Amino acid sequence: MIKCTFFKRGFFEKFKITGHSLFAEKGKDIICAAVSTVSQHTARFLEKKGAKVKIKEGYLEVENIANDELSQVFVEELLETLRDLEEQYRKFIKVEVKNDEN
């Protein structure tokens, strides 16, 4: 299962995506392909805005996301897209937002 976790403290400051959907064999897995494409696109943009990106097989983490309007819109759109995928493929992807308002 792919696990997508977004961390929010008034604004989105970090997200992490881990695992594999196991929907189909490697190279034919439409869920992994969709998640990889949208998340890496978002990570690439955020990195240009100063975020720290860690990426390896089955793992993507983006930290220190800028608290500017465009960066936050990119993260919100990623979250919405992943939630759309989760709605269609609940057995293969889980999305959550952890709020820390302290």
C-alpha positions, 0 to 999 in steps of 0.5 A: 500500500502507498501511504501519503502523509501530509504534515500541517502546522497552520500551513503544509510544512512537509509530506511523505509518500512511502510504499508501493500499491502492488496493484500490478507488476512493476512497469504496469502499475497505474496507481504507482505511476500516477502517484509518482508523477504528481508527487515528483512534479510537486517535489521538483517545484517545491525544491526550486522554492527551497524545500528539501527533497529526499527520494529513493525507491518507494520513498519521497519526502519533502520538508521545509515547504515554503509558506507562500501562496504558490507553494501551498497551492501546489501541495493542496493540489497534490493532496486533492489528487491523491485523495481522488486516487484514494477514493477510487483505489482504497485498498492500494493507497491511504492519504492522511493529514496530520495537524499540529496546531501547537 
